[in-house]
Amino acid sequence: MEAPIVTIRSLKDHVGKEITLQGWLYHKTGKGKLQFLQVRDGTGLCQAVVFRNNVGDDNFEIAKALTQESSLVLRGMVKADGRAPGVPGGFEVDVSYIEPVGISDPYPIQPKEHGVEFLMQNRHLWLRSSRQWAAMRVRATIVRAIRDWLDNNGYVNIDTPIITPAAAEGTTTLFEIDYHGEPAYLAQTGQLYNEANIFAFGKVYCFGPTFRAEKSKTRRHLQEFWMVEPEIAFCTLDDLMDIEQEFVSYIVQRCLVDCASELAILERDTTFLQRVTPPFPRLHYDDAVEMINAAAAKGELVPGYPDPVPSIEWGDDFGSPHETYIAAQFDKPVFVHHYPTAVKAFYMEPEPGRPEICRSVDLLAPEGYGEITGGSERMSDANRLISTIQRHNLPMEAYGWYVDLRRYGSVPHSGFGLGVERTVAWICGLDHVRETIAFPRTLTTMRP
């Protein structure tokens, strides 16, 4: 009987049995009659031991001649070995037969330091490295956890347009395109359309790529990124924060369980992640400003920054140092709510009695990763929304349908967006969002 084809991740189920592996050579060392092959197959990494006496001279010479990233098929016996890399518990394959499928040319990415520009130019190959592989598997788990939580809690996935006639998050970060002679834009968000969807379905979400033409080179920004946006009818700002903390906690705890080996490859200290359980602390913008300015007056340092905490004027939005300092004061992600109306989007509900602030909320992750989610209670009154659209000099013809939602059975409603790339960076402990998506689009990178 032929040895079954199995994956490296499933080796633990085949100890003492002969199996077949299909994969690529990740690394190789040899000594005398032994060749130690590190083989990857997309599910993990394992060691395959080639002993000349077991495979014969021809197979041994084949193993010696294999170059890095050559594709191969091998057959052998699975053995438990606590020293073997790659698979939790340690498993290796005692090879009895090996066959090359495709011999690789000299591989450009070697086990040495490479510059970021070189690695980004070779992103199609860089993805094969263990750290990039681990990050992409964590990303896949995050996406799966997002959908599972929403689907299991009564949310309906409704796809929203990528081509839109108007802005939602500000007119300065739009990618404009020609739509058969009429100007149109790549979507910054699906939120406005989601607000229409809740009046048909109650609780919805959209999930897809969004686009921001931001002239930013920071480690937190991409030109194209993926966002999930739940929207909920009959939902206040306090209700929204309750939902967000359950949602984010589920994603993090799911990754800790399902991606333990990947997080180990990334050398991620999971101390902070283990604390991500409800409830999250909640901090009013007013109190956050006082906290920042008190720290600035004392000359306190921002964790990870060389300079003290910068002061802030009430009414200004937070910069990265401010967010990092605020998050460092808590051992869990922290909600900052009721931002100034002037620094938030036009559709956010003002606070009664204090129109200078709105019912908005950002969730700040610890360890300097900044805003993970942003949301708000939406305006529910048609006349107030019309006044706001006019005050922002937005084209009323593009938003007539959006105002209609307030005319026909309006209710208090809220929603938020979670950026997948920033969430991946946080959970994986990555320094830059360029490593959180297979082919990132930054201000200077569009290829490959």
C-alpha positions as CSV (number, residue, x, y, z in Angstrom):
1,M,0.0,0.0,0.0
2,E,1.3,3.5,-0.9
3,A,2.2,5.8,1.9
4,P,-0.6,8.4,2.3
5,I,0.1,12.0,1.4
6,V,-0.2,14.1,4.6
7,T,0.6,17.6,5.8
8,I,3.3,18.7,8.2
9,R,0.7,20.0,10.6
10,S,-0.9,16.6,10.8
11,L,2.4,14.6,11.5
12,K,1.4,14.2,15.1
13,D,-1.4,11.9,13.9
14,H,1.0,9.6,12.0
15,V,3.8,8.8,14.5
16,G,5.3,5.4,13.7
17,K,3.7,5.3,10.2
18,E,5.1,5.7,6.8
19,I,3.9,8.9,5.0
20,T,4.5,11.0,1.9
21,L,5.2,14.7,2.1
22,Q,5.1,17.3,-0.7
23,G,6.8,20.5,-0.1
24,W,9.9,22.8,-0.5
25,L,13.3,22.8,0.9
26,Y,13.6,25.7,3.5
27,H,17.1,25.0,4.7
28,K,19.6,22.2,4.7
29,T,22.7,21.1,6.7
30,G,24.8,18.0,6.2
31,K,27.5,15.9,7.8
32,G,29.0,12.7,6.5
33,K,26.3,10.2,5.7
34,L,23.5,12.5,7.0
35,Q,21.5,15.3,5.4
36,F,19.1,17.3,7.6
37,L,16.4,18.9,5.5
38,Q,14.0,21.5,6.8
39,V,10.9,21.1,4.7
40,R,7.9,23.3,4.5
41,D,4.6,22.5,2.9
42,G,2.3,25.6,3.6
43,T,1.0,24.1,6.9
44,G,4.3,24.1,8.8
45,L,7.9,23.2,9.0
46,C,9.5,19.9,9.9
47,Q,12.9,18.2,9.8
48,A,13.5,15.3,7.4
49,V,16.6,13.2,8.1
50,V,18.3,11.6,5.1
51,F,20.7,8.8,6.0
52,R,22.8,7.3,3.2
53,N,22.4,3.8,4.5
54,N,18.6,4.1,4.5
55,V,18.1,5.7,1.1
56,G,21.0,4.5,-1.0
57,D,23.7,6.4,-2.8
58,D,21.5,7.8,-5.6
59,N,18.8,9.2,-3.3
60,F,21.5,10.6,-0.9
61,E,23.2,12.4,-3.8
62,I,19.8,13.9,-4.8
63,A,19.3,15.2,-1.3
64,K,22.9,16.7,-1.2
65,A,22.2,18.4,-4.6
66,L,18.9,20.1,-3.5
67,T,19.0,23.9,-3.5
68,Q,17.1,26.2,-1.2
69,E,13.4,26.4,-2.3
70,S,13.6,23.3,-4.5
71,S,10.3,21.5,-4.6
72,L,10.3,17.8,-3.6
73,V,8.4,14.7,-2.6
74,L,9.7,12.5,0.1
75,R,8.6,9.3,1.8
76,G,9.5,8.2,5.3
77,M,8.6,7.2,8.8
78,V,7.3,9.8,11.3
79,K,9.2,9.9,14.5
80,A,8.5,12.0,17.7
81,D,11.5,14.1,18.5
82,G,11.4,17.0,21.0
83,R,14.3,18.6,19.3
84,A,12.7,18.7,15.8
85,P,11.6,22.2,14.7
86,G,8.4,23.4,13.3
87,V,5.6,21.3,14.7
88,P,4.5,21.7,18.4
89,G,5.7,18.7,20.3
90,G,8.5,18.0,17.8
91,F,8.2,15.5,14.9
92,E,10.6,14.5,12.1
93,V,10.6,12.2,9.1
94,D,13.1,9.5,8.7
95,V,13.4,9.5,4.9
96,S,13.4,6.4,2.8
97,Y,12.9,8.0,-0.6
98,I,13.2,11.5,-2.0
99,E,12.4,12.9,-5.4
100,P,13.0,16.4,-6.7
101,V,10.1,18.1,-8.5
102,G,11.6,21.4,-9.4
103,I,15.2,22.5,-8.7
104,S,15.4,26.1,-7.7
105,D,17.8,28.7,-9.1
106,P,20.0,30.4,-6.6
107,Y,17.5,31.9,-4.1
108,P,17.8,35.7,-3.7
109,I,16.7,35.8,-0.1
110,Q,19.4,34.3,2.1
111,P,19.6,33.9,5.9
112,K,21.2,37.3,6.4
113,E,20.0,40.9,6.9
114,H,18.3,42.4,3.8
115,G,17.1,45.9,3.4
116,V,13.4,46.6,3.5
117,E,13.4,47.9,-0.1
118,F,14.9,44.7,-1.3
119,L,12.5,42.6,0.6
120,M,9.5,44.6,-0.6
121,Q,10.7,44.2,-4.2
122,N,10.8,40.5,-3.6
123,R,7.6,40.3,-1.6
124,H,6.4,37.4,-3.7
125,L,9.4,35.4,-2.4
126,W,9.6,37.0,1.1
127,L,6.2,35.5,1.9
128,R,7.9,32.1,2.1
129,S,10.0,33.0,5.1
130,S,8.8,31.6,8.4
131,R,7.9,35.0,10.0
132,Q,5.9,36.2,7.0
133,W,4.2,32.8,6.8
134,A,3.3,32.9,10.4
135,A,1.8,36.4,10.2
136,M,-0.3,35.4,7.2
137,R,-1.7,32.4,9.0
138,V,-2.5,34.6,12.0
139,R,-4.3,37.0,9.6
140,A,-6.3,34.1,8.2
141,T,-7.4,33.1,11.7
142,I,-8.3,36.7,12.5
143,V,-10.5,36.9,9.4
144,R,-12.1,33.6,10.3
145,A,-12.7,34.7,13.9
146,I,-14.3,38.0,12.7
147,R,-16.8,36.2,10.5
148,D,-17.5,33.5,13.1
149,W,-18.3,35.9,15.9
150,L,-20.5,38.1,13.7
151,D,-22.3,35.3,12.0
152,N,-22.9,33.5,15.3
153,N,-24.3,36.7,16.9
154,G,-27.0,37.5,14.3
155,Y,-25.2,39.8,11.9
156,V,-25.9,39.5,8.2
157,N,-23.0,40.0,5.8
158,I,-24.1,42.5,3.1
159,D,-21.6,43.6,0.5
160,T,-21.3,47.3,-0.2
161,P,-20.0,49.2,-3.2
162,I,-16.3,49.8,-3.9
163,I,-17.1,52.5,-6.4
164,T,-18.9,55.4,-4.7
165,P,-20.0,58.9,-5.8
166,A,-19.1,60.7,-2.5
167,A,-16.7,60.8,0.4
168,A,-17.5,59.4,3.9
169,E,-14.3,60.0,5.8
170,G,-13.0,63.3,4.3
171,T,-12.5,64.6,0.8
172,T,-8.7,64.8,1.1
173,T,-7.9,61.1,1.0
174,L,-10.0,60.0,-2.0
175,F,-8.7,58.0,-4.9
176,E,-10.7,59.5,-7.8
177,I,-11.5,57.5,-10.9
178,D,-13.4,58.2,-14.1
179,Y,-16.9,56.5,-14.1
180,H,-17.9,56.8,-17.7
181,G,-17.3,60.5,-17.8
182,E,-18.4,61.2,-14.2
183,P,-16.1,61.5,-11.2
184,A,-16.3,58.6,-8.7
185,Y,-14.1,57.4,-5.9
186,L,-12.7,54.1,-4.4
187,A,-14.6,53.5,-1.2
188,Q,-13.1,54.7,2.0
189,T,-15.8,52.8,3.9
190,G,-19.0,50.8,3.4
191,Q,-20.6,52.4,6.4
192,L,-23.1,54.7,4.7
193,Y,-24.5,51.8,2.7
194,N,-24.5,49.7,5.8
195,E,-26.8,52.2,7.5
196,A,-29.3,51.6,4.8
197,N,-28.9,47.8,5.3
198,I,-29.7,47.9,9.0
199,F,-33.3,49.2,8.3
200,A,-33.8,46.0,6.3
201,F,-31.8,43.5,8.5
202,G,-31.3,45.0,11.9
203,K,-27.6,44.0,12.4
204,V,-25.2,43.8,9.4
205,Y,-21.6,43.9,8.5
206,C,-19.5,44.5,5.4
207,F,-16.0,43.1,4.9
208,G,-13.6,44.1,2.2
209,P,-10.9,46.4,0.9
210,T,-11.0,50.1,1.6
211,F,-8.9,52.9,0.1
212,R,-7.3,56.0,1.6
213,A,-5.0,58.2,-0.4
214,E,-3.1,59.4,2.6
215,K,0.3,61.0,2.1
216,S,1.6,59.1,5.1
217,K,4.7,56.9,5.5
218,T,4.1,55.8,9.1
219,R,4.2,52.2,10.2
220,R,0.4,52.3,10.7
221,H,-0.8,53.3,7.3
222,L,-1.6,51.6,4.0
223,Q,-3.2,53.0,0.9
224,E,-5.4,49.9,0.6
225,F,-6.4,47.9,3.6
226,W,-9.2,45.5,4.7
227,M,-11.9,46.6,7.2
228,V,-14.9,44.9,8.8
229,E,-17.7,47.3,9.6
230,P,-20.6,46.1,11.8
231,E,-23.6,48.4,12.0
232,I,-26.5,47.9,14.5
233,A,-30.0,49.4,14.7
234,F,-31.4,50.4,18.1
235,C,-27.8,50.8,19.4
236,T,-26.4,53.6,21.6
237,L,-22.7,54.5,22.1
238,D,-22.6,52.5,25.4
239,D,-24.2,49.5,23.7
240,L,-21.6,49.8,20.9
241,M,-18.7,49.7,23.4
242,D,-20.2,46.5,25.0
243,I,-20.3,44.9,21.6
244,E,-16.8,45.9,20.6
245,Q,-15.1,44.5,23.7
246,E,-16.8,41.2,23.3
247,F,-15.9,41.1,19.6
248,V,-12.2,42.1,20.0
249,S,-11.7,39.8,23.0
250,Y,-13.1,36.8,21.0
251,I,-10.6,37.5,18.1
252,V,-7.6,37.7,20.4
253,Q,-8.4,34.7,22.5
254,R,-9.1,32.7,19.3
255,C,-5.7,33.5,18.0
256,L,-4.0,32.6,21.3
257,V,-5.5,29.1,21.0
258,D,-5.5,28.5,17.2
259,C,-2.2,30.2,16.4
260,A,0.1,29.3,19.4
261,S,2.8,27.8,17.1
262,E,2.7,30.8,14.7
263,L,2.9,33.3,17.6
264,A,5.9,31.3,18.9
265,I,7.6,31.6,15.5
266,L,7.0,35.3,15.7
267,E,8.5,35.4,19.2
268,R,5.4,37.2,20.4
269,D,5.2,37.9,24.1
270,T,1.5,37.2,24.7
271,T,1.3,38.7,28.2
272,F,-0.8,41.6,27.1
273,L,-2.9,39.5,24.8
274,Q,-3.9,37.1,27.5
275,R,-5.5,40.1,29.4
276,V,-7.7,41.0,26.5
277,T,-11.1,40.1,28.1
278,P,-14.1,42.2,28.9
279,P,-14.6,44.7,30.3
280,F,-12.3,47.3,28.8
281,P,-11.6,50.6,30.6
282,R,-13.5,53.7,29.2
283,L,-11.9,57.1,29.2
284,H,-13.7,60.4,28.2
285,Y,-11.8,62.6,25.8
286,D,-11.9,65.4,28.4
287,D,-10.1,63.2,30.9
288,A,-7.7,61.9,28.3
289,V,-6.6,65.5,27.6
290,E,-6.1,66.2,31.3
291,M,-4.1,62.9,31.6
292,I,-1.8,63.9,28.7
293,N,-1.2,67.4,29.8
294,A,-0.5,66.4,33.4
295,A,2.1,63.9,32.0
296,A,3.5,66.6,29.7
297,A,3.9,69.0,32.7
298,K,5.9,66.4,34.6
299,G,8.1,65.6,31.5
300,E,7.0,61.9,31.5
301,L,8.3,59.8,28.6
302,V,6.2,58.1,26.0
303,P,7.0,54.4,26.0
304,G,9.0,53.6,22.9
305,Y,9.6,57.2,22.1
306,P,12.7,59.3,22.8
307,D,10.8,62.4,23.8
308,P,8.5,63.4,26.6
309,V,4.7,63.3,26.2
310,P,3.7,66.3,24.1
311,S,1.0,68.5,25.4
312,I,-2.3,68.9,23.5
313,E,-4.9,71.6,23.1
314,W,-8.5,70.6,23.9
315,G,-10.2,70.1,20.5
316,D,-7.1,68.6,18.8
317,D,-7.0,64.9,17.7
318,F,-4.5,62.6,19.3
319,G,-1.2,61.8,17.6
320,S,0.6,58.5,17.9
321,P,2.6,59.6,21.0
322,H,-0.7,60.6,22.7
323,E,-2.4,57.3,21.9
324,T,0.7,55.3,23.0
325,Y,0.9,57.1,26.3
326,I,-2.9,56.7,27.0
327,A,-2.8,53.0,26.2
328,A,0.2,52.5,28.4
329,Q,-1.7,53.5,31.4
330,F,-4.0,50.5,31.2
331,D,-3.4,46.7,31.1
332,K,-6.1,46.2,28.4
333,P,-7.2,48.0,25.3
334,V,-8.9,51.3,26.3
335,F,-11.9,53.0,24.9
336,V,-11.6,56.8,24.4
337,H,-15.0,58.3,23.8
338,H,-16.7,61.6,23.1
339,Y,-14.1,63.2,20.8
340,P,-14.5,66.8,19.6
341,T,-17.0,67.0,16.8
342,A,-14.6,69.0,14.7
343,V,-12.1,66.1,14.4
344,K,-14.6,63.4,13.5
345,A,-16.8,62.6,10.5
346,F,-19.9,64.6,9.7
347,Y,-22.4,61.8,10.4
348,M,-21.6,61.4,14.2
349,E,-24.3,62.2,16.7
350,P,-23.5,65.3,18.8
351,E,-23.8,65.0,22.6
352,P,-27.0,66.7,23.8
353,G,-26.1,69.9,25.7
354,R,-22.5,69.7,24.4
355,P,-22.6,70.0,20.6
356,E,-18.8,70.5,20.5
357,I,-18.3,66.8,21.3
358,C,-19.9,63.8,19.6
359,R,-20.8,60.2,20.5
360,S,-17.7,58.7,19.0
361,V,-15.2,56.1,20.3
362,D,-11.8,54.8,19.4
363,L,-10.3,51.6,20.9
364,L,-6.6,51.9,21.6
365,A,-4.4,48.8,21.8
366,P,-1.6,48.6,24.2
367,E,2.1,48.4,23.3
368,G,2.0,51.4,21.0
369,Y,-0.3,49.9,18.3
370,G,-2.8,52.7,18.5
371,E,-6.3,52.8,17.2
372,I,-7.7,49.3,16.4
373,T,-11.4,50.3,16.0
374,G,-13.2,53.5,15.4
375,G,-16.9,54.0,15.7
376,S,-19.8,56.2,16.8
377,E,-23.5,56.6,17.3
378,R,-24.8,58.0,14.0
379,M,-27.0,61.0,13.5
380,S,-30.6,59.9,13.5
381,D,-32.4,63.2,12.8
382,A,-32.8,64.3,9.1
383,N,-32.8,68.0,9.7
384,R,-29.6,67.9,11.8
385,L,-27.9,65.8,9.2
386,I,-28.8,68.2,6.4
387,S,-27.4,71.1,8.4
388,T,-24.2,69.2,9.0
389,I,-23.8,68.2,5.3
390,Q,-24.3,71.9,4.3
391,R,-21.8,73.0,7.0
392,H,-19.2,70.7,5.6
393,N,-19.9,71.9,2.0
394,L,-20.7,68.4,0.8
395,P,-22.8,67.9,-2.3
396,M,-26.4,67.3,-1.2
397,E,-27.3,65.4,-4.3
398,A,-24.8,62.7,-3.4
399,Y,-26.3,62.3,0.1
400,G,-30.0,62.6,-0.6
401,W,-30.5,58.9,-0.2
402,Y,-28.6,58.9,3.1
403,V,-30.8,61.7,4.5
404,D,-33.8,59.6,3.4
405,L,-32.9,56.9,5.9
406,R,-33.7,59.5,8.7
407,R,-37.1,60.2,7.1
408,Y,-38.5,56.7,7.0
409,G,-38.5,55.1,10.4
410,S,-35.2,56.4,11.9
411,V,-33.8,54.9,15.1
412,P,-30.7,55.4,17.2
413,H,-28.0,53.3,15.5
414,S,-24.3,52.8,15.8
415,G,-21.4,51.1,14.1
416,F,-17.6,50.7,14.0
417,G,-14.8,49.6,11.7
418,L,-12.0,47.3,12.6
419,G,-8.8,47.5,10.5
420,V,-7.5,44.0,9.8
421,E,-3.9,45.1,9.2
422,R,-3.5,47.0,12.4
423,T,-5.1,44.1,14.3
424,V,-2.7,41.7,12.7
425,A,0.2,43.9,13.6
426,W,-0.9,44.1,17.2
427,I,-1.6,40.4,17.7
428,C,1.6,39.4,15.9
429,G,3.7,42.1,17.5
430,L,4.9,43.4,14.1
431,D,6.6,46.8,13.8
432,H,5.0,47.8,10.5
433,V,1.7,47.1,8.7
434,R,3.6,46.3,5.5
435,E,4.1,42.7,6.9
436,T,0.4,42.2,7.7
437,I,-1.0,41.7,4.2
438,A,0.4,39.5,1.4
439,F,1.0,42.4,-1.1
440,P,0.9,45.7,0.7
441,R,0.1,49.0,-1.0
442,T,2.0,51.8,0.6
443,L,2.7,55.4,-0.5
444,T,5.8,54.1,-2.3
445,T,5.0,50.5,-3.1
446,M,2.6,49.2,-5.8
447,R,4.7,46.2,-7.1
448,P,4.7,43.3,-7.1
